[in-house]
Amino acid sequence: MESLQVLKVLNNNVVIASHGHYGEVVVIGRGVGFGKKAKDLIQADAGEKMFILRNQKEKELYKRLLEQVDEKLIGVMNDVIYYIAQHAGAPLNEHIHIALTDHIAFAVMRNRQGITVHNPFNYETREFYPREYKLAEHAVAEINSKLGIELPDDEIGFVALHIHSAIADRPIGEVRENSQLISDLVELIERSLGIKVERDSLNYSRLLRHLMIALERVRRGEQVDEPGKITELIKAEYPEMYSLAWTLIKVIQQRLHKPVYDAEAVFLTLHLQRIVQNSTDYK
């Protein structure tokens, strides 16, 4: 059995060790760090879990985080992240160990102080990322059960965004920016048309999907095929929706600082027209 050399004991249940093949690794297990000091040897199977932080900055951030966060919470989060990794269907960016643990530490602290943070994107997050949302439901249930607290359902959406960020290997800020932008676009549509789009309707789900796909295309600089003559027909047939579509496009351009191609206006117009045709509020 391979031995690991202890580099730093973070607490009784977590140590940083040197692995012959992987370099620095984080070893997690009940009592794995108890009575140990730097340069001591431990067996590779001494811990229940082991993961690699390949980036030096990530290593330092994780070390500092573990020194600041309650050991029990660290143990719960390691179990939660292990479950997510087993069921995500894709590799997770190692930053989830820092970002999600840090987020939950603050969420637990707020909960114990009686402070509630509303998540305005919870419904949209469930629509965009159903797999991540399901994993987040399990994660929040486990955290509540093992820590004896009651994090609100709003936290499920926040956790789902962290999971998606780790799966997609994209910064959590970019993931949140998409959610905020889509929420703002929907609000602009409702205000401009004087309607309320039912959140559990098929039209709303289709609109969210289209906006999400459109934003992804814009971020990638991907151009969709120009519909040709249909553009003039759509513009003449649905002038109000076409004008609103361009208002939305200008918002997207300003927020993402990227060009949006003309063809997007046609597809947006058709989605907007479908919404008003099914709305009893539209006059």
DOTI-405687 format. One line per field, with one value per residue (C-alpha): x, z, y; residue number from 1. Coordinates in Angstrom, 1 decimal, always signed. Example, Ala and Ser with C-alpha at 12.3 -4.5 7.8 and 13.67 -1.06 7.14 Angstrom:
# residues 2
X <- [+12.3 | +13.7]
Z <- [+7.8 | +7.1]
Y <- [-4.5 | -1.1]
kevo <- [1 | 2]
***
This chain:
# residues 283
X <- [+0.0 | +1.4 | +2.3 | +1.6 | +3.7 | +1.8 | +2.5 | +0.0 | -2.7 | -5.8 | -7.9 | -8.5 | -10.3 | -8.4 | -4.8 | -2.7 | -0.3 | +2.2 | +1.3 | +4.0 | +2.0 | -0.5 | +1.6 | -0.3 | -3.6 | -6.3 | -7.1 | -10.4 | -11.5 | -12.5 | -9.5 | -7.0 | -5.2 | -5.5 | -2.0 | -0.3 | +2.3 | +4.2 | +6.5 | +4.5 | +3.5 | -0.1 | -1.5 | -3.1 | -6.4 | -6.3 | -8.9 | -12.4 | -11.8 | -8.9 | -9.0 | -6.4 | -6.1 | -3.8 | -3.9 | -1.6 | -4.0 | -6.8 | -4.7 | -4.0 | -7.7 | -8.8 | -6.3 | -7.5 | -11.1 | -10.7 | -9.0 | -12.0 | -14.9 | -16.3 | -15.0 | -18.5 | -19.5 | -16.4 | -17.2 | -20.8 | -19.7 | -17.1 | -19.9 | -22.2 | -19.6 | -18.6 | -22.3 | -22.5 | -19.4 | -20.7 | -24.1 | -23.2 | -22.4 | -19.4 | -16.1 | -16.4 | -14.1 | -12.1 | -13.1 | -16.4 | -14.7 | -13.9 | -16.9 | -19.7 | -18.2 | -17.7 | -21.3 | -22.9 | -20.8 | -22.3 | -25.7 | -25.6 | -24.4 | -27.2 | -29.7 | -28.6 | -28.9 | -32.4 | -31.4 | -33.1 | -31.8 | -34.4 | -33.3 | -35.1 | -33.9 | -35.0 | -37.7 | -35.5 | -32.6 | -34.9 | -35.9 | -32.4 | -30.6 | -33.0 | -30.1 | -28.2 | -31.3 | -32.1 | -28.6 | -29.0 | -32.2 | -30.4 | -27.4 | -29.6 | -31.6 | -28.4 | -27.0 | -30.2 | -30.4 | -26.8 | -26.4 | -29.9 | -30.8 | -33.4 | -32.0 | -34.8 | -35.7 | -34.1 | -30.7 | -31.4 | -31.2 | -28.0 | -26.4 | -27.6 | -25.8 | -22.6 | -23.0 | -23.6 | -20.6 | -18.4 | -19.9 | -19.6 | -16.2 | -17.4 | -17.0 | -20.0 | -20.1 | -20.8 | -23.5 | -25.2 | -24.9 | -26.9 | -29.6 | -29.8 | -29.8 | -32.6 | -34.7 | -34.2 | -35.2 | -38.4 | -39.3 | -38.7 | -41.0 | -43.8 | -43.5 | -43.4 | -46.4 | -48.4 | -48.7 | -47.6 | -46.2 | -47.4 | -44.2 | -45.5 | -46.7 | -45.1 | -44.7 | -42.6 | -40.4 | -39.9 | -39.0 | -36.4 | -34.9 | -34.7 | -33.1 | -30.6 | -29.6 | -29.4 | -27.1 | -24.9 | -24.7 | -23.8 | -21.1 | -19.5 | -19.8 | -21.9 | -24.0 | -27.3 | -28.4 | -30.0 | -33.7 | -33.6 | -36.9 | -38.8 | -37.2 | -39.2 | -42.4 | -42.0 | -41.2 | -44.3 | -46.6 | -45.5 | -44.0 | -44.5 | -42.9 | -40.1 | -39.4 | -39.4 | -37.1 | -34.5 | -34.9 | -34.0 | -31.1 | -29.7 | -29.9 | -28.0 | -25.3 | -24.8 | -24.6 | -22.4 | -20.4 | -20.7 | -22.5 | -25.9 | -26.7 | -29.9 | -31.3 | -31.8 | -34.5 | -36.6 | -36.6 | -37.2 | -40.1 | -41.8 | -41.4 | -42.9 | -45.8 | -46.6 | -46.6 | -49.1 | -51.3 | -51.7 | -52.0 | -55.3 | -53.7 | -52.4 | -54.6]
Z <- [+0.0 | -1.0 | +1.7 | +1.6 | +3.4 | +5.4 | +4.4 | +6.6 | +9.0 | +8.5 | +11.2 | +12.7 | +9.5 | +6.7 | +5.8 | +2.8 | +1.7 | -1.0 | -3.4 | -5.5 | -8.7 | -8.2 | -6.1 | -3.4 | -2.5 | +0.0 | +2.2 | +4.0 | +6.6 | +10.2 | +12.4 | +9.5 | +10.9 | +14.6 | +16.2 | +12.9 | +12.0 | +8.9 | +7.4 | +9.1 | +6.8 | +6.3 | +4.2 | +0.9 | +2.1 | +5.5 | +4.3 | +3.0 | +0.1 | -1.7 | -4.3 | -6.2 | -6.3 | -9.3 | -9.2 | -6.6 | -6.0 | -5.4 | -2.9 | -0.9 | -1.0 | +0.2 | +3.0 | +4.3 | +3.9 | +6.0 | +8.7 | +9.0 | +8.6 | +11.2 | +10.9 | +10.9 | +8.0 | +6.1 | +6.5 | +5.4 | +2.3 | +1.3 | +1.4 | -0.6 | -3.2 | -3.5 | -4.2 | -6.8 | -8.5 | -8.6 | -10.2 | -12.3 | -15.4 | -16.1 | -14.4 | -11.9 | -11.8 | -8.6 | -7.6 | -6.4 | -3.3 | -2.4 | -4.0 | -2.8 | +0.7 | +1.1 | -0.1 | +2.3 | +5.2 | +4.8 | +4.1 | +7.4 | +9.3 | +7.8 | +8.7 | +12.3 | +12.5 | +11.1 | +7.9 | +4.6 | +1.2 | -1.6 | -4.9 | -7.7 | -10.3 | -8.6 | -11.1 | -14.1 | -12.6 | -12.3 | -16.0 | -17.3 | -15.3 | -14.2 | -13.6 | -11.5 | -9.6 | -8.7 | -7.3 | -5.4 | -3.8 | -2.5 | -1.4 | +0.6 | +2.1 | +3.3 | +4.7 | +6.6 | +8.0 | +9.1 | +10.5 | +12.1 | +10.3 | +7.7 | +4.7 | +2.5 | -0.9 | -2.4 | -1.6 | -4.0 | -6.9 | -5.6 | -5.2 | -8.6 | -10.2 | -8.4 | -9.7 | -13.2 | -13.0 | -12.0 | -14.7 | -17.4 | -16.2 | -16.3 | -13.7 | -11.3 | -12.1 | -15.8 | -14.9 | -12.5 | -15.2 | -17.6 | -15.1 | -14.2 | -17.8 | -18.7 | -15.7 | -16.8 | -20.4 | -19.3 | -17.0 | -20.0 | -22.2 | -19.6 | -18.9 | -22.6 | -23.5 | -20.3 | -19.6 | -17.1 | -18.6 | -16.5 | -15.0 | -15.3 | -18.9 | -21.9 | -23.6 | -20.6 | -20.7 | -24.5 | -24.0 | -21.3 | -23.5 | -26.5 | -24.5 | -22.9 | -26.3 | -27.8 | -25.1 | -25.5 | -29.3 | -28.6 | -26.1 | -28.6 | -31.4 | -33.4 | -36.3 | -37.2 | -40.8 | -42.1 | -42.8 | -46.0 | -47.4 | -44.3 | -42.3 | -44.2 | -44.0 | -40.2 | -39.8 | -41.7 | -40.1 | -36.5 | -36.3 | -32.5 | -31.7 | -34.1 | -32.5 | -29.1 | -30.3 | -31.3 | -27.9 | -26.3 | -28.6 | -27.7 | -24.0 | -24.7 | -26.7 | -24.0 | -21.2 | -22.9 | -25.0 | -28.0 | -31.4 | -31.9 | -35.5 | -37.3 | -37.6 | -33.8 | -34.2 | -36.4 | -34.0 | -31.0 | -32.8 | -33.4 | -29.7 | -28.6 | -31.0 | -29.7 | -26.2 | -26.9 | -28.9 | -25.8 | -23.3 | -22.1 | -20.7 | -24.0 | -25.6]
Y <- [+0.0 | +3.4 | +5.9 | +9.6 | +12.2 | +14.7 | +18.3 | +20.1 | +19.0 | +21.3 | +19.6 | +16.2 | +15.0 | +16.8 | +16.8 | +18.0 | +15.3 | +14.6 | +11.8 | +10.1 | +10.4 | +13.3 | +15.7 | +17.6 | +16.0 | +16.6 | +13.6 | +13.5 | +11.0 | +10.7 | +11.1 | +11.1 | +14.1 | +13.3 | +13.3 | +13.8 | +16.4 | +17.5 | +14.8 | +12.0 | +9.1 | +8.0 | +5.1 | +6.1 | +4.5 | +6.2 | +8.7 | +8.1 | +10.5 | +12.1 | +14.8 | +16.8 | +20.6 | +21.1 | +24.9 | +26.5 | +29.4 | +26.9 | +25.0 | +28.1 | +29.2 | +25.8 | +25.7 | +29.1 | +28.1 | +24.9 | +26.8 | +29.1 | +26.7 | +24.3 | +20.8 | +19.2 | +21.5 | +20.5 | +16.8 | +17.3 | +19.3 | +16.7 | +14.1 | +16.3 | +17.1 | +13.5 | +12.6 | +15.3 | +14.1 | +10.5 | +11.6 | +14.7 | +12.6 | +14.9 | +15.9 | +18.7 | +21.7 | +21.4 | +24.9 | +23.6 | +22.4 | +26.1 | +27.9 | +25.7 | +25.1 | +28.8 | +29.6 | +27.0 | +28.3 | +31.7 | +30.3 | +28.4 | +31.4 | +33.6 | +30.9 | +30.7 | +34.5 | +34.4 | +36.2 | +35.1 | +35.8 | +35.5 | +33.9 | +35.7 | +33.1 | +29.9 | +29.0 | +29.9 | +27.9 | +24.8 | +25.3 | +25.8 | +23.1 | +20.4 | +17.8 | +20.3 | +21.4 | +17.8 | +17.3 | +20.6 | +19.4 | +16.3 | +18.5 | +20.9 | +18.1 | +16.4 | +19.7 | +20.4 | +16.8 | +16.5 | +20.0 | +20.2 | +23.4 | +24.4 | +26.2 | +27.6 | +26.3 | +29.5 | +27.9 | +25.0 | +27.4 | +28.9 | +25.4 | +24.4 | +27.3 | +26.3 | +22.7 | +23.9 | +26.2 | +23.2 | +20.9 | +23.5 | +24.6 | +28.2 | +30.9 | +31.2 | +34.9 | +34.2 | +31.7 | +34.2 | +36.9 | +34.8 | +34.2 | +37.9 | +39.0 | +36.6 | +37.6 | +41.3 | +40.5 | +38.7 | +41.6 | +44.0 | +41.9 | +41.8 | +45.6 | +46.5 | +44.3 | +44.9 | +41.2 | +38.6 | +35.4 | +32.4 | +30.9 | +27.3 | +27.7 | +26.0 | +29.4 | +30.6 | +27.5 | +27.9 | +31.6 | +30.8 | +28.1 | +30.4 | +33.2 | +30.9 | +29.4 | +32.9 | +34.1 | +31.1 | +31.8 | +35.4 | +34.4 | +32.0 | +34.5 | +32.0 | +33.3 | +31.6 | +31.4 | +34.6 | +33.8 | +35.9 | +37.2 | +36.0 | +38.9 | +41.5 | +39.4 | +39.0 | +42.7 | +43.7 | +41.2 | +41.8 | +45.3 | +45.7 | +42.3 | +43.0 | +46.4 | +44.8 | +42.0 | +44.7 | +46.4 | +43.1 | +42.6 | +46.0 | +45.1 | +41.9 | +43.7 | +46.3 | +43.7 | +41.2 | +43.7 | +41.4 | +41.7 | +40.1 | +39.1 | +40.2 | +36.7 | +36.6 | +39.3 | +37.1 | +34.2 | +36.4 | +38.1 | +34.7 | +33.7 | +37.1 | +36.7 | +33.3 | +34.6 | +37.4 | +35.1 | +33.0 | +35.8 | +37.1 | +40.3 | +41.6 | +44.3]
kevo <- [1 | 2 | 3 | 4 | 5 | 6 | 7 | 8 | 9 | 10 | 11 | 12 | 13 | 14 | 15 | 16 | 17 | 18 | 19 | 20 | 21 | 22 | 23 | 24 | 25 | 26 | 27 | 28 | 29 | 30 | 31 | 32 | 33 | 34 | 35 | 36 | 37 | 38 | 39 | 40 | 41 | 42 | 43 | 44 | 45 | 46 | 47 | 48 | 49 | 50 | 51 | 52 | 53 | 54 | 55 | 56 | 57 | 58 | 59 | 60 | 61 | 62 | 63 | 64 | 65 | 66 | 67 | 68 | 69 | 70 | 71 | 72 | 73 | 74 | 75 | 76 | 77 | 78 | 79 | 80 | 81 | 82 | 83 | 84 | 85 | 86 | 87 | 88 | 89 | 90 | 91 | 92 | 93 | 94 | 95 | 96 | 97 | 98 | 99 | 100 | 101 | 102 | 103 | 104 | 105 | 106 | 107 | 108 | 109 | 110 | 111 | 112 | 113 | 114 | 115 | 116 | 117 | 118 | 119 | 120 | 121 | 122 | 123 | 124 | 125 | 126 | 127 | 128 | 129 | 130 | 131 | 132 | 133 | 134 | 135 | 136 | 137 | 138 | 139 | 140 | 141 | 142 | 143 | 144 | 145 | 146 | 147 | 148 | 149 | 150 | 151 | 152 | 153 | 154 | 155 | 156 | 157 | 158 | 159 | 160 | 161 | 162 | 163 | 164 | 165 | 166 | 167 | 168 | 169 | 170 | 171 | 172 | 173 | 174 | 175 | 176 | 177 | 178 | 179 | 180 | 181 | 182 | 183 | 184 | 185 | 186 | 187 | 188 | 189 | 190 | 191 | 192 | 193 | 194 | 195 | 196 | 197 | 198 | 199 | 200 | 201 | 202 | 203 | 204 | 205 | 206 | 207 | 208 | 209 | 210 | 211 | 212 | 213 | 214 | 215 | 216 | 217 | 218 | 219 | 220 | 221 | 222 | 223 | 224 | 225 | 226 | 227 | 228 | 229 | 230 | 231 | 232 | 233 | 234 | 235 | 236 | 237 | 238 | 239 | 240 | 241 | 242 | 243 | 244 | 245 | 246 | 247 | 248 | 249 | 250 | 251 | 252 | 253 | 254 | 255 | 256 | 257 | 258 | 259 | 260 | 261 | 262 | 263 | 264 | 265 | 266 | 267 | 268 | 269 | 270 | 271 | 272 | 273 | 274 | 275 | 276 | 277 | 278 | 279 | 280 | 281 | 282 | 283]
***
